[in-house]
Amino acid sequence: QERLSVEGRAPDPHDVPFEPILSAGICERPVLGRSIVYSPAEVQRANQWLAESTNIYVLNLPSETARWERMLQRLAVLGLGATRVFGIDMSKPAALDE
């Protein structure tokens, strides 16, 4: 926030402090973020559950085809698919009118 404030892109952190994390102390404990090693059978069961129990939707602007392709490639590596949901480019005037 300090850097963005200097650039005029955010309020001064002394005037309007921004605390996005409710329990910041948790993030400061590396043990809470350590990796857990799962057996291949556990990974297979989890992947099967995910494929059978969930749908993945990716919100993506129609013009962002390269980003969509990268997402599909990454999901394919994980053995997952997704449904693309077109977003609305709010930087265009009257975007919601289209």
Salt bridges, closest charged atoms under 4 A:
GLU7 OE2 - ARG3 NH1 3.39
GLU7 OE1 - ARG9 NH1 2.89
ASP12 OD1 - HIS14 ND1 2.90
